[in-house]
Amino acid sequence: MSADVRVALFGIGGVGRAFLGLIEERATPIVLVCAADSRGAVVGELSAADVGRWKAAGTPDRVVDSTPGELIARTQPDVIVDLTSCDFETAEPSLSILRAGLGVGLPVVTANKSPLARYGAELRARAGGWHRIGCAAAAGAALPAAAVASALARTDRIDSIEGVLTGTTTFVLGEMQRGVSVHDATKMAQEAGIAEPDPRIDLGGWDTAAKLVLLASLVWEDLELHLDGVAVSGIEAADPSAEGLQRLVGRAQRRGDEVAARVGPEVLDPDHPLSALRERDKGVVFRGEVIGEVVVTGGRSHPGGAAAAALGDVLRLTEVAP
């Protein structure tokens, strides 16, 4: 591969714009050759300013009604970056983008958890495993949960995963225990930029469940955990009057050739390794035969964190030193 890394970027929302800013600020060897969103795409060797002008007014270079496969064939990228706004139920348009990239042998990077949680076995089969799929932005963004999971899978037999993986629920549950209603706490989270405009996937526990599936798939590559195999309860099951710190916790336990997984609100003991999480923070605990307990915390919810995780995956998958 040449020194330059040609990137086709799908999705120019908050995370996409943050990604564009990072590749210019950090003087990376990345050359943007395509930027696409729901309106179409602009192609050529592009700067962030080029994309900004197109986003604002459109340009003659706009490609109308081009499929991901057609854009990939036209621009010949080295890697696909999917930062689109993805429908959680259908996994589109992310699923089509990932299929198109993997179908022609390209590595793909995504910030969307739904396609990997719902169609992970298919996508990994197309990729020949995880080695052509970057999912750090989907599995925890600024929290390096995916990197730690992959590293531990190579060095130990992991018995269980336990995580507080959604900053929105951490914030909302904390406010609820201060006497704030779910509605008002959710509005506060949205105003703070923590919650999505439609926060139901987060509050219902499905965002946590999807991230748990991704981490389980990284740790236990020989097993298959499906999203519909996770027992899920959201914050509707929380007790605002309960004493102690409540968090929405995802748990996965290996039992022979199967994985038992669930998500739901729990009251954590004060000495629990995840009890110190506040506001946007996330955390995950891996337990193994040799390593004992490994705890990773932090990674506040923010578009910049997801963009940085995606950029790290691009550089890793194309074997470029940061």
N, C-alpha and C positions, 0 to 999 in steps of 0.2 A: 504494500500500500504506500502511496505517496505521503509526503509530510503533511499535506493538507487532508482534512477529513470533511468530506462533502455530506452535509446534513439536509434532510428534508424534514421540515417542521410542520406538524399538523396541530393546530390549536394556537390562537394568538390572543387568549384571554389574559388574566392576571399572571398565571404561571408562565405562559408563553412569552409575555413581555419581559418578565423577570429573567427568563432563560436568555432572551436576546441581549439583555443588558449585561448579563454575566459573561457571555462569550466575547463581548467587546471589551469589557472592563479588564478581563483577565488575560487578554492578548493570547487567546487559545489558537491552535492551528485550525479551528473549525471554519469552514466556508459554507455559508447558508446558500443553498441552491433552489430551495422551494419553501414558501410559507403559505399555508392553506388554512382556511376556516370555512364556516358554513356558507359564506358568500362566493367562494371560489378559491383562486390561488394566484400568487405572483411568483414568477420563476426567473432564473438568472442568478448571477453572483450578487447577493443582496447584503446590504447593511441593515442595522436596526432602523435607521432613518428611512431607508427605502420601504421597509415594511410598514412603518408608521404612516408614511405618506399614502401608501396604498390603503391602509385601514381607514384613513380619514376620508379619502375621496375616490379611491379606485384609480387604476392606471391602465394604459393600453396593453400592458403585459398580462392583464388579468386573464386567467383561463377559466372558462365557464363550463360547468357540468362535467368536469374531468373526474374520473374515479381515482382512488388512491393508486391503483395499479397503473393507470395511464400517466399519472404524474411521476411516479417512480421511473417508469420506462423513459419518459421524456427527459428527466433531470439527472438520472444515473447517480444517485447518492451512494455513500458508503454506509450510512446508518439512518434509520427512521426514528424520529422522536415524536411520540404521540402525547400531546398535552391538551387534547380536546376536552370539551365538556361532554361527558358520556352519560347516556341513559343507564341507570343502574340495572333495570330489568332486562333490557335487550342487549346491553353492552355495546351499543352502537353510538357513534361511528367508529369507536376505538377498535372493535373486533375486526371490522373490515380492513382497517389500516394495518393492524398487526398481521392478519392473514396475508395481505398483499406483500408486505415486506418479507416475512418469513418464506413466502411462496417462491421468491426469487433468490433466496439464500442470504438475505441481509440481516444483520443484527437489528433488533428493535428495542427501544426504550419507551416505557410508558409510565404515566402518573395515574393511570386508571386501574383500579383494583377489580372492577366487575368482570372484565373479560378473562382475567387470570383466575379469578375465583370460580367463575362459571364454566369456562372452557379451557382451564389450565392443562388438562391432559392432552387435548388436541393440539394446543399451541406448543407445548413442550415436545410433542411428537414431531411437529413440523420443524422445530428448532434442534432436535436431537438432544433435548435436555434443557437445562437452564443457561448453557454457555452462550447462547445468542439472544437472551432476553434479559433486559435490565428492568428491575421492578422496585428499586430502592425508593423512588418517589411515591409508589403506590403502597408500599408496605409500612411506611413510617415517615417518609419525607426526610426532614432534618434529623429525626431519630434514626440512627444507623442500624435499625433492627435487621434488615435484610442482609447486610454485610456480616453482622455478628452471627446470624443464623447459618449462613453459608460456611463461615469459618468453623463454627462449632461442629457442623455436620461432618467436616473432614477430620476432626480430631477426637470426637467422643460420640458415644451413644446417648442421645438426649432423651430423657424420660418424659419431660413435660415443658409446656410453655404457658406462661401466665402474663397477661398484659392489660394495661390501661392504654388503649390505642387510639382514642378519639378525643381530641382536645375539647370539642364542643360539649360532650357529656360531662367531662371533668368540671368545666365551668358551670354548666347548668345545674348539676347536682350540688355543687358548692353553694350556689346562690339559693337553691331550694332549701337547703338546711339552714340558711339565714332567714328564712321566712318569705322569700320571694316566690311568686307563682311560676309555674313552668312557662306560661306564655310570656311573662315579663322577663324571666331569666333568658329565654331564647332570644327575645328581642334585644336584650343587652349584648348577648353573644354575637348577634348579627351586626349590631352597631360597632362592636369592637373588632369586627373582621374575622371572628373565629368561626362562626356558623355560616353555612351556605344559605342562599335565599330560600331554598326548600330544605329544611333541616331534618325531615322525617327519616331519612336513611340513617343519619347519625343518631338521632334520639331513639329510634326504634331498635338500635343495636346491630343493624346490618352492616354498617361501615366497619365496626369492630370485628364482626364475624368474617367479613371478606378479608381483612388484614390477617386475621388469625389463620384462615385457610392458606394464604400466601406463605406465612412463616412456617406453618406445618409442612407445606409442600417443599420448602427449602431444606428443612431439617430432616424430614423423612421422605426422601425421594423415591423410596421403594414402595411407599404407601400412597393412597389417594383419598384425600378428604374433600368431599363435595360441600358446597355452600348449603345445600338443602339437608345435609347431614349434621348441621350445627343446631343445637337447641338454643333459640334466641329469645330473650326477653329484653325490652328496652327500659327506659327510665320510667315508663308508666308503672312498672313493678316496684319502683323505689318507695321507701317509706320516709317522707321528709322529717318525721318526728323521731326517727331512730337515733339513738345515741351513737356517737362515733362517726368516723369519716366514711361516707359512702362514695363508691366509684363504680362505674360500669366496667366489669372485668371480663375478659375473654380467657378461657382455659382450654388447653388441649393436652390430653394425656395419651401416651402410647400404651396400648394393651395388646401385646403380641403383634399380630398382623393387622390390627385395627387402631383407629384413633377415635377417642371419645372427646367431643368438643361441645362447649356451651358458652353462652354469653348472658350476663345478667348483672343487676346491681348487687353489690355486696358491701357490708360494713367491714372495713379493714382495721386490724389491730394497729395500735400506735407504733409497734415495732416492725410492722410489715414493710418490706423494702420499697413498696409503692405508695406508702401512706403519706409521704412528703410531697407528692405531686400537687401542683397548684395551677389554677387557671388553664393555660394552653398546654401545659406539659403532658407528655406521654411517657410510658415506660414499659419495659418487658423484662421478665425473669425467665431465664433458661436454667433447667436443672438437669444434670447429667451424672453418669456413674463416676467419672474421673474428675470433672471440673467442679462438681458440687453445684453451687449457685452462682450464676453470672447475671448481673443486673445492669441494664442500660436505661438511663432516664434522660429527660430533656426534650429537645426537638420540638420547640413550640410551633404551633400551627401558624403558617405564614406562606404566601406564595413563593417568597425567596428561598425558603427551605426546600420546597418541592423542586424548584428550578435547580438549585445547587445539587440535589440528589440526582436529578436527571443528567446534569452535566457530568457528574462523576461517573455515572454509568456509561455515557458516551465515550469518555476518555478510556475507561476500563475495557469496554468491548472492542475498541479500535486500537488498543494497546499503545495509547499515547500517554506519555508522562505528563502529569499536571504542571 
